[in-house]
Structures are given as C-alpha cells and as structure tokens.
C-alpha cells in the first residue's frame, strides 16, 4: 500500500505504473496525495451532481463519471488529477495506453470533504480550467453552496434556493438545493 503523501517525488509514468488502490490517489506536481474520504454529506452531493450530469448527458450527449482520473503529461513535475465528478461532451472518449482519457472533461466538480480547504479545491479547479476544462464547480455541503469557476478565473457563487445555469452548457440547470436533498 502507498502511503500518501509519498515522501519522494515521482514521475507521471511511475505513478501510472502503480496498482490501483481503493482510495483515490492524485499526483500533484510530482507529489502523491490521497483524496480524503468523504462523509455522507459529501457522498450525497457527489451522487446528486453525478445524477444531474448523467441525465444531462442522456439528453444532450456526452458522458458523466464519478472519480475518473486524468493524467497531464508535461504539466509541472507530473500531474494526475481525479475530480469528484466529470462531464465529457463526447460519448467516445479517446484513451491513453493506461486507459485514462487524453482530453480534459468539459465540466469538472470538486465536493468539499471535511478538513479540505476551499483554497486547495479552488486550486484544483483552476488547474483543470487551465488545462482545457470549460467550467468547474466547487460544491460545499457545509455552506450549502456552489461556486462556478470559468476560464480566466471569474467565479459566481450560488446559495440555497438559487438556480445554477452554466453558460456554454445549453439546458444544464439545477438548484443548489438539489445537490443537498
């Protein structure tokens, strides 16, 4: 079993050669980190968002996934990121030799787990936006809020009772409350 954070920097190729673990590991600039285990609030918000995106994919095309890793060769000292939920515009997703997607999802989401800082989740989303994602969602079960990040660093915060509409994702709307029911 790999202890995280791993004490020595590793390359992306080394990281991808490791066996899968039950807990998600990420490679962030050459440092291996274990994604924190979510509690029931985290799991419910993640499942609800996945359901919303899966339904959107069925009616508009594309595919939604929970916890799908994406390697980023050439980005820093090595990066392999695992957003909580991802949406790809295409159903036919090109894969690398390790069977990971070679394209960045159009929409990525991170759900805050106990002990995670908002700043660290924002940094994760900004990394993915900087590498091709069209929108990022930061879902906070404690604050019962959603922050939508756009390329270029702008963000819009939505709270209880508000409807989230994502520019560029025709027909994708949901209320903040739907994530926490």
DACOR-V338484 format. One record per backbone hydrogen bond with DSSP energy under -1.0 kcal/mol. CO is the residue of the C=O (numbers start at 1). NH is the residue of the N-H. If there is no record, write none. Layout:
co	nh
CO	NH
CO	NH
This chain:
co	nh
11	15
12	16
13	17
15	18
24	35
26	33
27	80
28	31
30	10
31	28
33	26
39	43
40	44
41	45
42	46
43	47
44	48
45	49
46	50
47	51
48	52
49	53
50	54
51	55
52	56
53	57
54	58
55	59
56	60
57	61
63	88
65	86
70	81
72	75
75	78
78	30
79	72
80	27
81	70
84	67
85	109
86	65
87	106
87	107
88	63
94	102
96	99
100	96
106	134
106	135
107	87
108	137
109	84
109	85
110	139
113	116
117	121
118	122
119	123
120	124
121	125
122	126
123	127
124	128
125	129
126	130
128	133
129	132
135	108
136	149
137	110
138	147
139	112
140	144
140	145
145	140
146	158
147	138
148	156
149	136
150	153
154	150
156	148
158	146
159	162
162	176
164	174
166	169
169	172
171	173
172	166
174	164
176	179
177	180
